[in-house]
C-alpha cells in the first residue's frame, strides 16, 4: 500500500542517433559520442522538462500521502471504536475502508501511468528539438557517425570524440536566441479623439 511514486526522466534509456551518410571504405570520417543524460540534465530545455515532471511527481506524492493518512485514520477508528459500535455501523466502516483502499490502489496505478506518459512526452519533445542540433554539430566538426555513449556497447571513447558540451552549448543558444532576437513591438499609435457635438 505504501508504494512510493518515484520517477525521473530516464534519459539514459532514450535512444538518440544521428542519421549520417553510408560509410565508404575510403572515408576517413570520425566517430563521435554524446551523453544523452547530460543533455537532459544540463540543457535549458532539459532542465525545464525535468522540472515539469518533478512537479507533477511531487503533486502526486502529496495527494498519495494524504490518501494514505486518511486510510490509516479510518483503520485506527475501526480499531478504537470496534467494540462500542453496532454491527451495522461497524459493517459500514469496514465497507468504507475497503472502498478507500481500492481507490488508493487505483490512484497509485493511474498516477504512475500519468507520470510515465508525462516522461515519454517530455523526452519525445526534447529529442525532436535536439536531433537537428546534434546533426549540425556533428557536421560542423566533421563527424560521420555519432553514438549514444552509454547505449551503444561502447567501452572506450577519447574525450576529443565527445560532442556533449558542444551540443548543449549550441542547443541552449538556439533556445535563447528567438527570445533575445524578438523585436520589441512598437507602441500603439494614439489617434485623436473624434469631436462629438456641434461646433
N, C-alpha and C positions, 0 to 999 in steps of 0.2 A: 504493500500500500504506500510505503514511503519512498517510492521510486523517484529519484531526482531527475528533473528535466535538464539535461546537460547537452549543450550544442554549441559548437563554434564552427566558423567557416572552415571546412576541411579542405583547405587549399591544396594540400599535398595530394588529394585524390582527384583534383581537376586535371584532365589531360589537355595539355597545351602543346600544339605542334605548329610548325610553320611550313606552309606549302612552298616547296622550292623546286627549281628545275631538276630534271633527272640528271644524276651524276654520270659523266662520261669518264672513260678510262684516263684521258689526258687532262682532266680537270684537276687543278691543284687547290681547290677551294678548302676553306676552313670549316671546321665543325664547332659550333658554339653551344653553350648551355645556359639555361636560366633556372632560377629558383622561384617557382610559382608561389610558394608560401610567403616568401619575402615580398613579392609584388602585392599580394593581398594585404599583408600586414603593414607595409611601408608606403605604398602609393596613396595619394589623397583619396582617390575613389574607393580603393580597397578598405581604407580606414572607415569611410562613410558606410560602406556595405557591412563591415563588421559591427559598427555601432548600431545600425538598424536591427540586425539580427539579435545582438546582445540586449537591446532594449526590449524587443519582443519576448526574448527568453526571460528577462527579469520580470516583466509583467505577468507572464505565465507562472513563474515560480511564486510570485506574491499571491496570485489567485489560488494556486495549489496549496500553499501554506495555510491560507485562510480556510479553505475547504477541509483540509486535514484537521485543523484545530476544531472546527465545528463538529466534525465526526467524532473526535476524541471527547469533546464536551458531552455529546449525546451519549456516548458509550459510558462515560462516568456517571451521567444522570441515571442511566438504566441500572448501573451497579448500586448507586447510592439509594435510589428510591424503589428498587425492585420489589422488596418485601412489603412495602407500605402501599403499593399501587394495586388497583383492582386488576383482575385478569384481562379485562377488556382494554384498560389503559396501558398495561404492560405490552399487550399484543400490538397496540397502536404504535408505541415507542419502538418496538423491535422492527415493525414494518417500515417505519420512518428511517431507522438506522440502515436497513438493507437497501432502501431506495437511495439514500445518500451515498452509501458505499459503492453502489453501482454507478451513480452519477460521477463520483470521484474517479473511478476507473475509466469511464467514458471520456471524462475531461482530460485525463492523462494521455490517453491514446490520441484524442483529437489535437491536443496541444503539441504532441510530438510530431504528428503529421504536418501540422501548420508550420512548425519550426523547420522541419526538413524541406518543405515546399519553399519557404522564405529563403533558405540557404541555397537551394537549387536556382531560384530566380535571380538572386544576387550574383552567384557565380556565373550564371549564363550571361547576364548583362555585362559583368566585368570582363569575361572572356571575349565577348563581342567587341568591346571597346579596346581591349589590349592587343588583340591579334594584329591589327594594322600597324601598331607601334612596334611590335616585335619584328614584323616583316620589314618595316622601314629601317630599324636599327641594324638588323642582320645584313640588309643590302648595302647600307652606308659603310659598314665595316668589312664587307667582302666575305661574309659567311654564306655558305651554300646550304647549310643544314643547322637547325637549332633543336636541341633536345631538352626535354624536361629533366633536369638534373637528377631528381630523386625517383623518377618513374621509368627511366629508360634502361635500368640494369647497369648504369654507368658505375664503374669502380674508381675511376680517377679522371679528373679534368684539371688542366693547368688553369691558374687564375686568369690568364690572359684570354681564355675562351669564354669566361663568364660574362654574359651581357646584362645581368640583372640590374646593376646600378644604372647603366646607360638607358635601359628600358624604363625604369622607374622615373629617372630624370626627365626623359622625353615625354612620358605619359603625363606626369604632373604638369609640365609646361604646356602641353596641349589642352589639358583640362582647364588650367588657369587662363590661358590666352583668350578664349572667347569672352570671358567676363571682363578682362582688362582692356580688350580692344573694342568693346561695345561703345560707340559714340554716345555722348550724352544727348538726350532728346532736347530739342530747342524749346524754350519756354513758349507756352501757348500765347499767341498774339491776342492782345486785348482789342476788342472792337468797341468803338464809341457807342454809347447807349443811344438808341433811337429816341428822338424827341416825341413826346406824346402831348397831345393837346394842341390848341390853335395858337398861332403867333399873333 
